Amino acid sequence: MNQIRSKEAKNYVANELNYHVMEAKKVWMEKGLPESEAEDKAVEQMGSPTKLGIQMNKLHRPKVDWWLILLLVVSMGLSFLPMFSLGYMKDTYHFIISKFLIALIGFAATVGVMLVDYRKWKKQGWLFYIIGMFLLFILAFFSNTMINGLKLIKFGPVTIESLMALPFFYLAWASFFNNGKLRIWQFLLLFLSPILLFLALPSISTIYLYSVMVFVMLWWSKFSKKVKWMISAGTFGTILLTALVIWPFIKPYQIVRLLAFLNPEKYADTEGFIILRIQEIMSKAGWFGHSGAREFIPEAHTNFVFVSFTYHYGWIFGVLLVMILLLFAARMMVIQPKIKDSYGQLLLIGGVALYGIQLVSNIGMALGLFPMTSMSLPFISYGLMPTLLNAILIGAVLSVYRRKDLYGNVNQ
């Protein structure tokens, strides 16, 4: 054990060696040796403890996925480019400094989560679920500010929004699905309860992210296909029934938003204006962009940061950015088969789902393929909460990868 540097690896290797020694001891005792002699023989056949310790240290030391770290550094570096294109905005310097602090906090959160042993979360599903529900409850009934109709809690420069409940539900559902003992009525209750609180905020885009994440994890869980189909059918049936009940109470402007997406020219003076404006800007981008241009782009550093990025730096740079961001999801999918722990696999699948749906939806909005909604581009959009969400996801994936050779019960 003196040859092994990692404390986590020491515990794992001690359990593993003890198991092998006891098995070898049992074999020698079956051959007729007394217990003390059998134990000596078992220890002897393990070989040199120093050499064995060195081998075990190389085999079981915690790993770092430097590919994900590199992608994180590159994407966070690229996220500063749209800040330098906001010359038409006041306090551009303030935005750049704030972006630097956000990137620093995001990177620190990634490393911090990576260093935590993810196996300690496995039995804490209910705790994470309760924390997520409590956060939504506080936002729904004790918010102290409101932006664009969304309830928020603001403490000085920090604004807490519903998005920050997603990491807790992400960890909770990975735990729930890992034990495979949920009944259909329990799933419906646990799944729909947060949605009711999301609706009270209201936060439709977060409901969308939450729902996709849960159902992707469901289809990767230990449940049988029959149960998965029953849960899916029961949930969608409940949602459809709820939609029919609340449809008469939907506000006219919400219906107009949907109709404007389908036919923006008809609503060019209202909800269709932004859609047509984005289409116009993207058509002007060109292959090499318009560096230094003063074209007004709505929400240029948040929801439509990809539009701003492509317009100022060109389609070649825009496609390159999408490829870099897609590599995050690709890398997580490459890692997944290497993970033996079912809970770790669920964390990877949930991370891919939550990250991927943000990426696809944001790019889809910019290309006119997705309705306009509040959806950030991972690591590129300005904002602390979206950056923290994705930093925690990548940190969880790195934590799983770091311990992929330490599969076992952390409490053993």
Number of C-alpha atoms within 10 A of each C-alpha: 18 10 16 21 16 14 12 16 21 21 16 21 19 12 15 12 13 13 12 14 21 15 13 19 23 16 14 19 17 12 10 10 15 12 14 11 14 22 18 13 17 20 19 12 10 13 10 10 14 13 11 14 18 15 13 17 20 12 13 22 20 21 15 16 14 10 12 19 18 11 16 22 15 15 18 23 14 15 24 20 18 23 24 15 23 23 14 12 12 9 10 15 14 11 18 18 13 16 21 16 13 21 26 13 15 25 21 16 21 25 18 15 19 23 18 16 15 23 19 11 16 18 14 14 20 16 15 21 24 14 15 22 20 15 18 26 18 15 23 20 12 12 18 11 13 12 7 5 10 17 23 20 18 14 9 6 7 11 13 17 21 25 19 17 23 21 21 19 25 24 27 24 26 26 24 22 23 26 15 13 11 15 10 16 12 11 17 17 11 15 18 16 11 21 20 13 22 24 13 16 21 17 20 15 17 21 20 14 20 23 15 16 24 20 19 16 24 25 17 17 23 17 18 11 11 9 16 18 14 12 20 18 12 16 20 12 12 13 13 11 12 11 13 10 10 9 11 9 9 10 9 9 11 11 11 16 19 15 16 23 21 16 13 20 15 14 18 15 10 14 21 22 16 17 22 18 15 19 15 11 18 20 10 14 20 16 14 15 21 17 13 13 13 13 15 13 17 15 13 19 26 19 23 23 26 26 29 31 26 26 27 26 22 21 19 13 17 21 12 11 20 15 12 15 22 15 15 20 22 14 15 19 16 9 18 21 9 12 18 14 19 19 23 26 24 26 25 27 25 26 26 23 21 26 23 21 18 20 20 16 22 28 22 14 22 23 15 16 14 15 18 23 14 15 22 24 28 23 27 27 26 27 18 20 19 23 24 24 23 22 25 22 27 28 27 27 28 28 27 31 24 21 25 21 19 22 16 15 12 14 8 8
